[in-house]
Amino acid sequence: MNTTFNELKQNTLLENPQVYRKLQINHTRNKQQDHTQLLDEAAAAFKYEDCKDVYWNPEEFSLLYGTPVWSQASQSQKVILNQLYWVAYYSQIISAEIATIFFNQTSAAGLYAQEDFRLVCDMLDLESAQERAHIHAFQTISYQVEAALFGKRIFSYPMRGPFAETMIFADTNTFKRFWKKLQLQTFGLLSSDNTFLACQYFTVRGVRTLNGKLVQHKLSNYYQKHPDQENAPIPAKISYYHFMDESFHFNSSTIISHDVISCLKPPTAFEKLVANLGLRGCQKDHYHFSAAINGIFWYDPALYAAIYQVLRSPIFSMTDIEAKEMMRLSFTQESEGLHRSYQTHTEAIESYKVYLDKLNYIWQSNKQMSLMASNSIAKYLETQQKSFSSFLHSQRK
């Protein structure tokens, strides 16, 4: 009986006061600084007409920044490209946060059987509520902007379930989407009844959040450094409010994946396999980088149709030939925009490696981010040149 009781005690957070204190501080501060009400108020007050003529992000965070499209754009067109970056970027964040809400809950379920893990579950409940507020704000802005500019969705989309392909513009097909959905559903089932995998989900969440943290810090700075914060554009305020919430979410991921997980028994061979396959999947999702949108690892051939619609819209009023030529120049040749995106991709790889370095169950190929690191500008250009020829051919049919 004593052995059993002692084993039980080893799996309680209260037997690890330093870890428990970290969780308490993060959860308490997140509650105190919760930006949900401010986000809701900002979204409710948003009217595109009020801020349609100003930047919402630092200039370099604009759609197609540093490409020939940007070079030849008028000032009013550059403003819209800056706003479309916001719409595209946060449309991707919506997809990620839908999945986060679901896996927060399945992971919490995987912790129910543990002693004294209520604090972790309460922390995740708060984060899920915040994610819903984020999604509502992003949707509200994106819908108004695309309705005003195009009369239809281009980067945004109707709400989706948590098992959809997380990357909106991905290198995928019907079979890959089905297989990805099956993998996500399987992990949801496993993590809801396995404490190690429930905690390890936050290793993946932490890695995925790291790149967002790098970019969103720069987006939030636009509001923080605005000379007139009271009258700053509402989307810039929302970028700041979101970043503040996400800073606590990143702390949660780090504490659970680095500290809480150490309170558990060592993982089995099966648990290690599932954990590493999840990280391998993250590498696949983040393998690409985009000349069109710095900071999101989209597969640009999947983005061609959307960019074509933007260039053919009344904003640019390009002819079919002009739009395709501008796309050819922007996607199949080196540009400042491409190099900036590759630099962000490289920074992400290095930050992921640091994040995973001290976790002893991680495969070396994941610790070194070998798959992500194997991409290059030369490979990008080779892919675009082949894919753009196929795009032109499909347009002729």
ChimeraX attribute file (.defattr): number of C-alpha atoms within 10 A of each C-alpha:
attribute: neighborCount
match mode: 1-to-1
recipient: residues
	/A:1	6
	/A:2	7
	/A:3	8
	/A:4	8
	/A:5	9
	/A:6	10
	/A:7	12
	/A:8	13
	/A:9	16
	/A:10	15
	/A:11	20
	/A:12	18
	/A:13	23
	/A:14	15
	/A:15	14
	/A:16	16
	/A:17	11
	/A:18	12
	/A:19	18
	/A:20	20
	/A:21	13
	/A:22	16
	/A:23	21
	/A:24	15
	/A:25	11
	/A:26	18
	/A:27	22
	/A:28	12
	/A:29	11
	/A:30	20
	/A:31	16
	/A:32	9
	/A:33	12
	/A:34	19
	/A:35	20
	/A:36	20
	/A:37	12
	/A:38	14
	/A:39	25
	/A:40	15
	/A:41	12
	/A:42	19
	/A:43	22
	/A:44	13
	/A:45	11
	/A:46	17
	/A:47	16
	/A:48	16
	/A:49	10
	/A:50	11
	/A:51	16
	/A:52	16
	/A:53	15
	/A:54	15
	/A:55	23
	/A:56	28
	/A:57	23
	/A:58	15
	/A:59	15
	/A:60	15
	/A:61	25
	/A:62	27
	/A:63	28
	/A:64	28
	/A:65	26
	/A:66	20
	/A:67	22
	/A:68	19
	/A:69	22
	/A:70	18
	/A:71	11
	/A:72	11
	/A:73	13
	/A:74	11
	/A:75	11
	/A:76	14
	/A:77	16
	/A:78	22
	/A:79	20
	/A:80	21
	/A:81	24
	/A:82	23
	/A:83	26
	/A:84	25
	/A:85	23
	/A:86	25
	/A:87	24
	/A:88	19
	/A:89	24
	/A:90	22
	/A:91	21
	/A:92	21
	/A:93	20
	/A:94	25
	/A:95	23
	/A:96	22
	/A:97	20
	/A:98	21
	/A:99	18
	/A:100	20
	/A:101	19
	/A:102	16
	/A:103	25
	/A:104	24
	/A:105	19
	/A:106	21
	/A:107	29
	/A:108	25
	/A:109	19
	/A:110	23
	/A:111	24
	/A:112	17
	/A:113	12
	/A:114	15
	/A:115	14
	/A:116	16
	/A:117	18
	/A:118	14
	/A:119	14
	/A:120	22
	/A:121	18
	/A:122	12
	/A:123	22
	/A:124	23
	/A:125	16
	/A:126	15
	/A:127	24
	/A:128	20
	/A:129	12
	/A:130	23
	/A:131	24
	/A:132	15
	/A:133	20
	/A:134	26
	/A:135	20
	/A:136	16
	/A:137	25
	/A:138	25
	/A:139	21
	/A:140	14
	/A:141	22
	/A:142	25
	/A:143	18
	/A:144	17
	/A:145	22
	/A:146	17
	/A:147	12
	/A:148	13
	/A:149	15
	/A:150	14
	/A:151	11
	/A:152	14
	/A:153	16
	/A:154	19
	/A:155	21
	/A:156	21
	/A:157	16
	/A:158	7
	/A:159	11
	/A:160	12
	/A:161	10
	/A:162	19
	/A:163	19
	/A:164	18
	/A:165	22
	/A:166	20
	/A:167	19
	/A:168	23
	/A:169	19
	/A:170	19
	/A:171	16
	/A:172	15
	/A:173	9
	/A:174	8
	/A:175	9
	/A:176	12
	/A:177	17
	/A:178	14
	/A:179	13
	/A:180	18
	/A:181	17
	/A:182	14
	/A:183	15
	/A:184	18
	/A:185	13
	/A:186	11
	/A:187	20
	/A:188	22
	/A:189	15
	/A:190	19
	/A:191	25
	/A:192	20
	/A:193	18
	/A:194	19
	/A:195	23
	/A:196	26
	/A:197	25
	/A:198	28
	/A:199	27
	/A:200	27
	/A:201	24
	/A:202	26
	/A:203	25
	/A:204	22
	/A:205	22
	/A:206	25
	/A:207	24
	/A:208	20
	/A:209	20
	/A:210	19
	/A:211	21
	/A:212	20
	/A:213	18
	/A:214	15
	/A:215	18
	/A:216	21
	/A:217	15
	/A:218	18
	/A:219	22
	/A:220	22
	/A:221	17
	/A:222	21
	/A:223	25
	/A:224	15
	/A:225	9
	/A:226	14
	/A:227	10
	/A:228	10
	/A:229	14
	/A:230	10
	/A:231	10
	/A:232	18
	/A:233	24
	/A:234	24
	/A:235	26
	/A:236	23
	/A:237	26
	/A:238	24
	/A:239	26
	/A:240	23
	/A:241	22
	/A:242	24
	/A:243	22
	/A:244	18
	/A:245	20
	/A:246	21
	/A:247	17
	/A:248	20
	/A:249	26
	/A:250	19
	/A:251	16
	/A:252	23
	/A:253	23
	/A:254	18
	/A:255	23
	/A:256	23
	/A:257	25
	/A:258	20
	/A:259	18
	/A:260	24
	/A:261	22
	/A:262	17
	/A:263	18
	/A:264	16
	/A:265	12
	/A:266	12
	/A:267	15
	/A:268	10
	/A:269	10
	/A:270	9
	/A:271	19
	/A:272	18
	/A:273	14
	/A:274	16
	/A:275	24
	/A:276	21
	/A:277	16
	/A:278	20
	/A:279	24
	/A:280	20
	/A:281	15
	/A:282	19
	/A:283	22
	/A:284	13
	/A:285	19
	/A:286	23
	/A:287	21
	/A:288	22
	/A:289	28
	/A:290	24
	/A:291	30
	/A:292	27
	/A:293	25
	/A:294	27
	/A:295	23
	/A:296	24
	/A:297	24
	/A:298	24
	/A:299	25
	/A:300	24
	/A:301	20
	/A:302	16
	/A:303	17
	/A:304	19
	/A:305	13
	/A:306	13
	/A:307	20
	/A:308	16
	/A:309	15
	/A:310	20
	/A:311	20
	/A:312	16
	/A:313	14
	/A:314	11
	/A:315	14
	/A:316	15
	/A:317	12
	/A:318	17
	/A:319	12
	/A:320	11
	/A:321	9
	/A:322	13
	/A:323	19
	/A:324	20
	/A:325	11
	/A:326	17
	/A:327	22
	/A:328	17
	/A:329	14
	/A:330	23
	/A:331	27
	/A:332	19
	/A:333	19
	/A:334	16
	/A:335	16
	/A:336	14
	/A:337	26
	/A:338	26
	/A:339	17
	/A:340	20
	/A:341	22
	/A:342	23
	/A:343	15
	/A:344	19
	/A:345	25
	/A:346	17
	/A:347	13
	/A:348	23
	/A:349	24
	/A:350	15
	/A:351	15
	/A:352	23
	/A:353	15
	/A:354	11
	/A:355	18
	/A:356	23
	/A:357	14
	/A:358	11
	/A:359	14
	/A:360	9
	/A:361	17
	/A:362	18
	/A:363	18
	/A:364	13
	/A:365	14
	/A:366	22
	/A:367	22
	/A:368	18
	/A:369	22
	/A:370	15
	/A:371	15
	/A:372	23
	/A:373	15
	/A:374	9
	/A:375	16
	/A:376	16
	/A:377	15
	/A:378	11
	/A:379	11
	/A:380	22
	/A:381	16
	/A:382	13
	/A:383	16
	/A:384	21
	/A:385	16
	/A:386	12
	/A:387	18
	/A:388	19
	/A:389	12
	/A:390	12
	/A:391	17
	/A:392	12
	/A:393	10
	/A:394	9
	/A:395	9
	/A:396	6
	/A:397	5
